[in-house]
Amino acid sequence: MKTMTFQASLAAALMLTAAWLASPVSAQTQPPSTPAQSTAQPAPVAPAAPAGTTPAVPAPSASTAATPVAPTAPSAAAVSTTAKPDASAGIAPAMKELSPWVMFMSADVIVKAVMIGLAFASLMTWTVFIAKSIELSVASSKLRSALKKVAETRSLAEAQMALGAKEGILPSFLTAALREARMSAGLSSDAGIKERAASSFSEIVRAEARRIRIGMGVLATIGSTSPFVGLFGTVWGIMNSFIGISKSQTTNLAVVAPGIAEALLATAIGLVAAIPAVIIYNHFSRVTKSYLELVSRASGAAGRLLSRDLDRSHGSVHSRAAE
């Protein structure tokens, strides 16, 4: 009897121990209850509505009212597609505004002065080009026409009559030769007369060369100094850009690019002013050289006519003496 009682007691103890060990595991595996479920109260039972009335709609339970509806999070693709237009919208307008006029208006005062000076130099270059082209073409055509007219004349007086009262380089040579022949009348040395006439011709040629080269110095100055003036504006603009970077404490391209673009615009305008000036200067150097060759031909023609007059006058004197 005692043995059976002991066995029953031992079996009961083993069952209690197993239940005690199994209780923590079951507690961990159970899902935690939400605050809404723990605080939920049973909905009160509405009293029965009297006959002939419309039954009232039951109110939502506290658990339903207390549970907030979480908003649906947008997907990563949607976020990326919506974020990209905003970023581009912030950068694109700034890049579109970088036109030459906007850059000029937003530049520093010194850079603006440099740009205006270079634009004025470019205007002077094209003004000189147009003026000198007209001047050289007209002068060359007049001198060629005058040389054709005096090509068949036999004396200085006849050449003057062929040219008339027109002004030009060849009439100047003829006038100088006649003046020297008149002032040297009575002198027997023809070589001295020709030498003095050649000296007068040289003075006329030098004066004509100085006159025809007016404006060439302006082209040479613009062509040689414009790149350096534009570089000065660029250096000044880049200095201002670096100062702006230090103040804003950012190296973002949207902040740095406008200042650097304004600085480089000064260099571009300097090159626009310098390159045509150098090309036009070289062109006029060749054209001026051709014109001065025509002037030398006119000087030679006047000298030949003077020599004929001198020989003719000495020949008439000898013939009179023979008579």
C-alpha positions as a Markdown table, in Angstrom:
| # | Residue | x | y | z |
|---|---|---|---|---|
| 1 | Met | 0.0 | 0.0 | 0.0 |
| 2 | Lys | 2.8 | 2.4 | 0.9 |
| 3 | Thr | 4.6 | 1.4 | -2.3 |
| 4 | Met | 1.7 | 2.4 | -4.5 |
| 5 | Thr | 1.2 | 5.6 | -2.6 |
| 6 | Phe | 4.9 | 6.5 | -3.1 |
| 7 | Gln | 4.8 | 5.7 | -6.8 |
| 8 | Ala | 1.7 | 7.8 | -7.3 |
| 9 | Ser | 3.4 | 10.7 | -5.4 |
| 10 | Leu | 6.5 | 10.4 | -7.5 |
| 11 | Ala | 4.5 | 10.4 | -10.8 |
| 12 | Ala | 2.6 | 13.5 | -9.7 |
| 13 | Ala | 5.9 | 15.3 | -8.8 |
| 14 | Leu | 7.3 | 14.4 | -12.3 |
| 15 | Met | 4.2 | 15.8 | -14.0 |
| 16 | Leu | 4.4 | 19.1 | -12.1 |
| 17 | Thr | 8.1 | 19.4 | -12.9 |
| 18 | Ala | 7.5 | 18.9 | -16.6 |
| 19 | Ala | 4.7 | 21.4 | -16.6 |
| 20 | Trp | 6.8 | 24.0 | -14.8 |
| 21 | Leu | 9.7 | 23.5 | -17.3 |
| 22 | Ala | 7.4 | 23.7 | -20.3 |
| 23 | Ser | 5.6 | 27.0 | -19.2 |
| 24 | Pro | 8.5 | 29.5 | -20.2 |
| 25 | Val | 8.7 | 28.0 | -23.7 |
| 26 | Ser | 5.0 | 28.4 | -24.3 |
| 27 | Ala | 5.1 | 32.0 | -23.0 |
| 28 | Gln | 7.9 | 32.9 | -25.5 |
| 29 | Thr | 6.1 | 31.4 | -28.4 |
| 30 | Gln | 2.9 | 33.2 | -27.8 |
| 31 | Pro | 2.5 | 36.4 | -29.9 |
| 32 | Pro | 2.6 | 39.6 | -27.9 |
| 33 | Ser | -0.8 | 41.3 | -27.5 |
| 34 | Thr | -1.1 | 44.8 | -29.0 |
| 35 | Pro | -2.1 | 47.7 | -26.8 |
| 36 | Ala | -5.3 | 48.0 | -28.7 |
| 37 | Gln | -6.2 | 44.4 | -28.0 |
| 38 | Ser | -5.3 | 44.7 | -24.3 |
| 39 | Thr | -7.2 | 47.9 | -23.8 |
| 40 | Ala | -10.1 | 46.8 | -26.0 |
| 41 | Gln | -13.4 | 46.8 | -24.1 |
| 42 | Pro | -16.4 | 44.8 | -25.2 |
| 43 | Ala | -18.8 | 47.0 | -27.1 |
| 44 | Pro | -21.9 | 47.8 | -25.0 |
| 45 | Val | -25.0 | 46.2 | -26.1 |
| 46 | Ala | -27.4 | 48.7 | -27.4 |
| 47 | Pro | -30.9 | 48.6 | -26.0 |
| 48 | Ala | -33.5 | 47.3 | -28.2 |
| 49 | Ala | -35.1 | 50.0 | -30.3 |
| 50 | Pro | -38.7 | 50.5 | -29.9 |
| 51 | Ala | -41.0 | 49.4 | -32.6 |
| 52 | Gly | -41.4 | 51.8 | -35.6 |
| 53 | Thr | -38.0 | 53.4 | -35.2 |
| 54 | Thr | -34.9 | 52.9 | -37.4 |
| 55 | Pro | -32.2 | 50.9 | -35.7 |
| 56 | Ala | -29.1 | 52.9 | -34.9 |
| 57 | Val | -25.9 | 51.9 | -36.6 |
| 58 | Pro | -23.5 | 50.5 | -34.1 |
| 59 | Ala | -20.4 | 52.6 | -33.3 |
| 60 | Pro | -17.0 | 51.2 | -34.3 |
| 61 | Ser | -15.2 | 49.4 | -31.5 |
| 62 | Ala | -12.5 | 51.0 | -29.5 |
| 63 | Ser | -9.9 | 48.6 | -31.1 |
| 64 | Thr | -10.9 | 49.7 | -34.6 |
| 65 | Ala | -10.9 | 53.4 | -33.6 |
| 66 | Ala | -7.6 | 53.2 | -31.7 |
| 67 | Thr | -5.7 | 51.3 | -34.4 |
| 68 | Pro | -4.1 | 53.9 | -36.7 |
| 69 | Val | -3.9 | 53.2 | -40.4 |
| 70 | Ala | -0.3 | 53.3 | -41.5 |
| 71 | Pro | 0.3 | 55.1 | -44.8 |
| 72 | Thr | 1.6 | 53.1 | -47.6 |
| 73 | Ala | 5.4 | 53.8 | -48.1 |
| 74 | Pro | 6.3 | 54.6 | -51.7 |
| 75 | Ser | 8.5 | 52.3 | -53.5 |
| 76 | Ala | 12.2 | 53.0 | -54.2 |
| 77 | Ala | 11.5 | 53.4 | -57.9 |
| 78 | Ala | 8.8 | 55.9 | -57.2 |
| 79 | Val | 11.1 | 57.9 | -54.9 |
| 80 | Ser | 13.9 | 57.9 | -57.4 |
| 81 | Thr | 11.6 | 59.0 | -60.3 |
| 82 | Thr | 10.1 | 61.8 | -58.3 |
| 83 | Ala | 13.5 | 63.0 | -56.8 |
| 84 | Lys | 15.3 | 63.2 | -60.2 |
| 85 | Pro | 13.1 | 65.9 | -61.8 |
| 86 | Asp | 13.4 | 68.0 | -58.6 |
| 87 | Ala | 17.2 | 67.8 | -58.7 |
| 88 | Ser | 17.3 | 68.6 | -62.4 |
| 89 | Ala | 14.8 | 71.4 | -62.0 |
| 90 | Gly | 17.2 | 73.0 | -59.6 |
| 91 | Ile | 20.2 | 72.8 | -61.9 |
| 92 | Ala | 18.8 | 73.2 | -65.4 |
| 93 | Pro | 17.5 | 76.8 | -65.0 |
| 94 | Ala | 20.8 | 78.0 | -63.7 |
| 95 | Met | 22.6 | 76.3 | -66.6 |
| 96 | Lys | 20.2 | 77.8 | -69.1 |
| 97 | Glu | 20.9 | 81.3 | -67.8 |
| 98 | Leu | 24.6 | 81.2 | -68.7 |
| 99 | Ser | 24.3 | 83.3 | -71.9 |
| 100 | Pro | 26.9 | 85.8 | -72.8 |
| 101 | Trp | 24.7 | 88.8 | -72.0 |
| 102 | Val | 23.7 | 87.4 | -68.6 |
| 103 | Met | 27.4 | 86.6 | -67.8 |
| 104 | Phe | 28.3 | 90.1 | -68.8 |
| 105 | Met | 25.7 | 91.7 | -66.6 |
| 106 | Ser | 26.6 | 89.6 | -63.6 |
| 107 | Ala | 30.3 | 90.1 | -64.0 |
| 108 | Asp | 32.5 | 92.3 | -61.7 |
| 109 | Val | 33.0 | 96.0 | -62.6 |
| 110 | Ile | 36.6 | 95.4 | -63.6 |
| 111 | Val | 35.7 | 92.5 | -65.8 |
| 112 | Lys | 32.9 | 94.6 | -67.4 |
| 113 | Ala | 35.4 | 97.4 | -68.1 |
| 114 | Val | 37.8 | 94.9 | -69.8 |
| 115 | Met | 35.0 | 93.4 | -71.9 |
| 116 | Ile | 33.8 | 96.9 | -73.0 |
| 117 | Gly | 37.3 | 97.9 | -73.9 |
| 118 | Leu | 37.9 | 94.8 | -75.9 |
| 119 | Ala | 34.6 | 95.3 | -77.7 |
| 120 | Phe | 35.5 | 98.9 | -78.6 |
| 121 | Ala | 38.9 | 97.6 | -79.8 |
| 122 | Ser | 37.2 | 95.1 | -82.1 |
| 123 | Leu | 34.9 | 97.9 | -83.4 |
| 124 | Met | 38.0 | 100.0 | -84.2 |
| 125 | Thr | 39.6 | 97.0 | -86.0 |
| 126 | Trp | 36.7 | 96.6 | -88.4 |
| 127 | Thr | 36.4 | 100.4 | -88.8 |
| 128 | Val | 40.0 | 100.6 | -89.9 |
| 129 | Phe | 39.5 | 97.6 | -92.1 |
| 130 | Ile | 36.6 | 99.2 | -94.0 |
| 131 | Ala | 38.2 | 102.7 | -94.2 |
| 132 | Lys | 41.7 | 101.5 | -95.3 |
| 133 | Ser | 40.2 | 99.1 | -97.8 |
| 134 | Ile | 38.3 | 101.9 | -99.5 |
| 135 | Glu | 41.3 | 104.3 | -99.3 |
| 136 | Leu | 43.8 | 101.8 | -100.8 |
| 137 | Ser | 41.5 | 100.7 | -103.5 |
| 138 | Val | 40.7 | 104.3 | -104.6 |
| 139 | Ala | 44.3 | 105.4 | -104.4 |
| 140 | Ser | 45.6 | 102.4 | -106.3 |
| 141 | Ser | 43.0 | 102.8 | -109.1 |
| 142 | Lys | 43.7 | 106.5 | -109.4 |
| 143 | Leu | 47.5 | 106.0 | -109.6 |
| 144 | Arg | 47.2 | 103.2 | -112.2 |
| 145 | Ser | 44.9 | 105.4 | -114.3 |
| 146 | Ala | 47.4 | 108.3 | -114.1 |
| 147 | Leu | 50.3 | 106.1 | -115.1 |
| 148 | Lys | 48.4 | 105.0 | -118.2 |
| 149 | Lys | 47.7 | 108.6 | -119.1 |
| 150 | Val | 51.3 | 109.8 | -118.9 |
| 151 | Ala | 52.8 | 106.6 | -120.4 |
| 152 | Glu | 52.7 | 108.2 | -123.9 |
| 153 | Thr | 53.6 | 111.8 | -123.0 |
| 154 | Arg | 56.9 | 113.3 | -124.0 |
| 155 | Ser | 57.4 | 116.2 | -121.5 |
| 156 | Leu | 56.4 | 117.3 | -118.0 |
| 157 | Ala | 54.1 | 120.0 | -119.4 |
| 158 | Glu | 52.4 | 117.5 | -121.7 |
| 159 | Ala | 51.9 | 115.1 | -118.7 |
| 160 | Gln | 50.4 | 117.8 | -116.6 |
| 161 | Met | 48.0 | 118.7 | -119.4 |
| 162 | Ala | 47.0 | 115.0 | -119.7 |
| 163 | Leu | 46.3 | 114.7 | -116.0 |
| 164 | Gly | 44.6 | 118.1 | -115.7 |
| 165 | Ala | 44.1 | 119.7 | -112.3 |
| 166 | Lys | 43.6 | 116.4 | -110.4 |
| 167 | Glu | 45.3 | 115.9 | -107.1 |
| 168 | Gly | 47.3 | 112.8 | -106.5 |
| 169 | Ile | 50.8 | 111.4 | -106.0 |
| 170 | Leu | 51.8 | 111.5 | -109.7 |
| 171 | Pro | 50.8 | 115.2 | -110.1 |
| 172 | Ser | 52.9 | 115.9 | -107.0 |
| 173 | Phe | 55.9 | 114.3 | -108.7 |
| 174 | Leu | 55.4 | 116.3 | -111.9 |
| 175 | Thr | 55.0 | 119.5 | -109.9 |
| 176 | Ala | 58.2 | 118.9 | -107.9 |
| 177 | Ala | 60.1 | 118.1 | -111.2 |
| 178 | Leu | 58.9 | 121.3 | -112.9 |
| 179 | Arg | 59.7 | 123.4 | -109.8 |
| 180 | Glu | 63.3 | 122.0 | -109.7 |
| 181 | Ala | 63.8 | 122.5 | -113.4 |
| 182 | Arg | 62.6 | 126.1 | -113.1 |
| 183 | Met | 64.7 | 126.9 | -110.1 |
| 184 | Ser | 67.8 | 125.3 | -111.7 |
| 185 | Ala | 67.4 | 127.3 | -114.9 |
| 186 | Gly | 70.7 | 128.5 | -116.2 |
| 187 | Leu | 72.7 | 125.8 | -114.6 |
| 188 | Ser | 74.7 | 123.5 | -116.9 |
| 189 | Ser | 74.9 | 120.5 | -114.6 |
| 190 | Asp | 72.0 | 118.1 | -115.4 |
| 191 | Ala | 73.2 | 115.6 | -112.9 |
| 192 | Gly | 72.7 | 118.1 | -110.1 |
| 193 | Ile | 69.2 | 118.9 | -111.2 |
| 194 | Lys | 68.3 | 115.2 | -111.4 |
| 195 | Glu | 69.8 | 114.6 | -108.0 |
| 196 | Arg | 67.8 | 117.4 | -106.4 |
| 197 | Ala | 64.7 | 116.2 | -108.1 |
| 198 | Ala | 65.3 | 112.6 | -106.9 |
| 199 | Ser | 65.6 | 114.0 | -103.3 |
| 200 | Ser | 62.3 | 115.8 | -103.7 |
| 201 | Phe | 60.7 | 112.5 | -105.0 |
| 202 | Ser | 62.1 | 110.6 | -102.0 |
| 203 | Glu | 60.4 | 113.1 | -99.6 |
| 204 | Ile | 57.1 | 112.7 | -101.4 |
| 205 | Val | 57.4 | 108.9 | -101.3 |
| 206 | Arg | 58.1 | 108.9 | -97.6 |
| 207 | Ala | 55.2 | 111.2 | -96.9 |
| 208 | Glu | 52.9 | 109.1 | -98.9 |
| 209 | Ala | 54.0 | 105.9 | -97.1 |
| 210 | Arg | 53.4 | 107.6 | -93.7 |
| 211 | Arg | 49.9 | 108.7 | -94.9 |
| 212 | Ile | 48.9 | 105.3 | -96.3 |
| 213 | Arg | 50.1 | 103.5 | -93.1 |
| 214 | Ile | 47.8 | 105.5 | -90.9 |
| 215 | Gly | 45.7 | 103.1 | -88.8 |
| 216 | Met | 48.2 | 100.2 | -89.2 |
| 217 | Gly | 49.7 | 101.0 | -85.8 |
| 218 | Val | 46.2 | 100.7 | -84.2 |
| 219 | Leu | 45.8 | 97.2 | -85.7 |
| 220 | Ala | 49.2 | 96.2 | -84.5 |
| 221 | Thr | 48.5 | 97.4 | -81.0 |
| 222 | Ile | 45.1 | 95.7 | -80.8 |
| 223 | Gly | 46.5 | 92.5 | -82.2 |
| 224 | Ser | 49.4 | 92.3 | -79.7 |
| 225 | Thr | 47.7 | 93.6 | -76.5 |
| 226 | Ser | 44.1 | 92.3 | -76.7 |
| 227 | Pro | 44.9 | 88.7 | -75.6 |
| 228 | Phe | 46.7 | 90.0 | -72.5 |
| 229 | Val | 43.9 | 92.4 | -71.6 |
| 230 | Gly | 41.4 | 89.5 | -71.9 |
| 231 | Leu | 43.7 | 87.4 | -69.7 |
| 232 | Phe | 43.8 | 90.2 | -67.1 |
| 233 | Gly | 40.0 | 90.1 | -67.0 |
| 234 | Thr | 40.1 | 86.3 | -66.7 |
| 235 | Val | 42.5 | 86.4 | -63.8 |
| 236 | Trp | 40.4 | 89.0 | -62.0 |
| 237 | Gly | 37.2 | 87.0 | -62.5 |
| 238 | Ile | 38.8 | 83.7 | -61.3 |
| 239 | Met | 40.0 | 85.6 | -58.2 |
| 240 | Asn | 36.5 | 86.7 | -57.5 |
| 241 | Ser | 35.2 | 83.1 | -58.0 |
| 242 | Phe | 37.7 | 81.8 | -55.4 |
| 243 | Ile | 36.6 | 84.4 | -53.0 |
| 244 | Gly | 33.0 | 83.4 | -53.5 |
| 245 | Ile | 33.9 | 79.8 | -53.0 |
| 246 | Ser | 35.6 | 80.6 | -49.7 |
| 247 | Lys | 32.6 | 82.6 | -48.5 |
| 248 | Ser | 30.0 | 80.0 | -49.5 |
| 249 | Gln | 32.3 | 77.2 | -48.2 |
| 250 | Thr | 31.2 | 74.9 | -51.0 |
| 251 | Thr | 32.8 | 73.6 | -54.2 |
| 252 | Asn | 29.5 | 72.7 | -55.9 |
| 253 | Leu | 29.8 | 73.2 | -59.7 |
| 254 | Ala | 26.6 | 75.2 | -59.8 |
| 255 | Val | 28.2 | 77.7 | -57.5 |
| 256 | Val | 31.7 | 77.8 | -59.1 |
| 257 | Ala | 30.7 | 77.6 | -62.8 |
| 258 | Pro | 29.1 | 81.0 | -63.3 |
| 259 | Gly | 32.1 | 83.0 | -62.0 |
| 260 | Ile | 34.6 | 80.9 | -64.0 |
| 261 | Ala | 32.4 | 81.3 | -67.2 |
| 262 | Glu | 32.3 | 85.1 | -66.7 |
| 263 | Ala | 36.1 | 85.1 | -66.4 |
| 264 | Leu | 36.7 | 83.0 | -69.5 |
| 265 | Leu | 34.3 | 85.2 | -71.5 |
| 266 | Ala | 36.8 | 88.0 | -71.1 |
| 267 | Thr | 39.5 | 85.9 | -72.7 |
| 268 | Ala | 37.2 | 84.9 | -75.5 |
| 269 | Ile | 36.4 | 88.5 | -76.3 |
| 270 | Gly | 40.1 | 89.3 | -76.2 |
| 271 | Leu | 40.8 | 86.6 | -78.8 |
| 272 | Val | 37.8 | 87.8 | -80.9 |
| 273 | Ala | 39.4 | 91.3 | -81.0 |
| 274 | Ala | 43.0 | 90.1 | -81.5 |
| 275 | Ile | 42.8 | 87.5 | -84.2 |
| 276 | Pro | 41.0 | 89.7 | -86.8 |
| 277 | Ala | 43.4 | 92.6 | -86.0 |
| 278 | Val | 46.4 | 90.4 | -86.8 |
| 279 | Ile | 44.9 | 89.0 | -90.0 |
| 280 | Ile | 43.9 | 92.5 | -91.2 |
| 281 | Tyr | 47.3 | 94.0 | -90.4 |
| 282 | Asn | 49.1 | 91.3 | -92.5 |
| 283 | His | 46.6 | 91.9 | -95.3 |
| 284 | Phe | 47.2 | 95.6 | -95.3 |
| 285 | Ser | 50.9 | 95.1 | -95.1 |
| 286 | Arg | 50.8 | 93.3 | -98.5 |
| 287 | Val | 48.4 | 95.8 | -100.0 |
| 288 | Thr | 50.4 | 98.7 | -98.8 |
| 289 | Lys | 53.6 | 97.2 | -100.3 |
| 290 | Ser | 51.9 | 96.9 | -103.7 |
| 291 | Tyr | 50.7 | 100.5 | -103.5 |
| 292 | Leu | 54.1 | 101.8 | -102.6 |
| 293 | Glu | 55.5 | 99.9 | -105.7 |
| 294 | Leu | 53.1 | 101.9 | -107.8 |
| 295 | Val | 54.3 | 105.1 | -106.1 |
| 296 | Ser | 57.9 | 104.1 | -107.0 |
| 297 | Arg | 56.8 | 103.6 | -110.6 |
| 298 | Ala | 55.2 | 107.1 | -110.6 |
| 299 | Ser | 58.4 | 108.6 | -109.3 |
| 300 | Gly | 60.4 | 106.9 | -112.0 |
| 301 | Ala | 58.0 | 108.1 | -114.7 |
| 302 | Ala | 58.4 | 111.7 | -113.4 |
| 303 | Gly | 62.2 | 111.4 | -113.4 |
| 304 | Arg | 62.2 | 110.1 | -116.9 |
| 305 | Leu | 60.1 | 113.0 | -118.1 |
| 306 | Leu | 62.4 | 115.4 | -116.4 |
| 307 | Ser | 65.5 | 113.8 | -118.0 |
| 308 | Arg | 63.8 | 114.1 | -121.4 |
| 309 | Asp | 63.1 | 117.8 | -120.9 |
| 310 | Leu | 66.7 | 118.4 | -119.8 |
| 311 | Asp | 68.1 | 116.6 | -122.8 |
| 312 | Arg | 65.7 | 118.4 | -125.1 |
| 313 | Ser | 66.6 | 121.8 | -123.7 |
| 314 | His | 70.3 | 121.1 | -124.1 |
| 315 | Gly | 69.7 | 119.8 | -127.6 |
| 316 | Ser | 67.8 | 123.0 | -128.6 |
| 317 | Val | 70.6 | 125.1 | -127.1 |
| 318 | His | 73.2 | 123.2 | -129.1 |
| 319 | Ser | 71.2 | 123.6 | -132.3 |
| 320 | Arg | 70.8 | 127.3 | -131.7 |
| 321 | Ala | 74.6 | 127.6 | -131.1 |
| 322 | Ala | 75.2 | 125.7 | -134.3 |
| 323 | Glu | 73.0 | 128.0 | -136.2 |
